[in-house]
Amino acid sequence: MPSLLRNSRYECSETVAGLPQPFAFDPYLFLSPDHLLTQSEDTLRVFQLLDQKTNIIAAHFPVFQASDNRIYSPGRAPFGGLQIAPDLPPEVLFDFLKQVQNTLKASGNGTEIRLKTAPVGYAPAEAALITNTFLNLGFQVSASEVNHHIPVSEFPFAEQAFDAARRRLEKCRQAGFEFQEENAGFLPDAYAFIKSCREEKGHDLSLSFEALEALFRQFSAAFSLFSVRTPEGELAACTVVVRINKDVLYNFYPASPLRFNHFSPAVMLVEGLYGVCQKGGFGILDLGTSALPEGPNFPLMNFKKHLGGQPSLKLSFIYRS
């Protein structure tokens, strides 16, 4: 590498992760050069496909190489995998991924490749091509989760939510609850609140406070805090929100204590985030997956459905040579 594909318009190469690149798409935060450097201490390898006609990157595929020759993506992030231009020809994608696969195998590092890709709902057409190509190259689906997202339109949140969610929303309004954005200085209290709520339900947090604080500090434009408070100022719900790119806002760490279950302030929290999406021009509000260690979290899936969430798959792949 670098080398031309059968379609000589495109050149495949392994590049330096930290170099700024003009992409044919708005890169997801977790695939951006700066975030990749925070995810793992293992070796980062970045494969890219250059469209020589436009001089922009048409496919971007970062992976980590462990000392035992395993290849994986992501590191410490909700998803990894690759991102491609919407108009990338299927045969070019196949040739690109085949060449990457061969390069990893030839260097002795491709004994096992594990990938968790972005939710299909982010870019369904591109995800279909990526999934089909992986399967044709001998990858297998190793895990499948259901992810929910709300498509954002000019219509109010309540118009696309189910009746049950609208009733909960009205109950919160009648009780005087209010949605608001919190400043970054509130992070220690927000983390303690979210951690307590998760522990109350028997769940863990994937990030330590120190790790989350570092992300807020390094990616201040991408991470923010929102809450729902009672008239007395008590926290009824809180969340960490991540700007994935200009089109996707991710409700990353929503939490509410059990004592507020009869109000369900999480509905007001999502309504508020939907409004943030409308003002910010986001097309998708990502509600995340609904999974427990033992399997799908069906009550949470139904809750997200009642919010107007649409399901899509979040797939993991494995390849063994």
Salt bridges, closest charged atoms under 4 A:
GLU14 OE2 - ARG45 NE 2.74
GLU41 OE2 - ARG76 NH2 3.22
ASP51 OD2 - ARG9 NH2 2.76
ASP68 OD2 - ARG70 NE 2.90
ASP95 OD1 - ARG6 NH2 2.79
GLU112 OE2 - ARG114 NE 2.94
GLU112 OE1 - ARG320 NE 3.37
GLU145 OE1 - LYS116 NZ 3.85
ASP163 OD1 - ARG166 NH2 2.02
GLU182 OE2 - ARG229 NE 2.89
GLU199 OE2 - LYS195 NZ 2.55
GLU234 OE2 - ARG259 NH2 2.78
GLU271 OE2 - ARG173 NH2 2.30
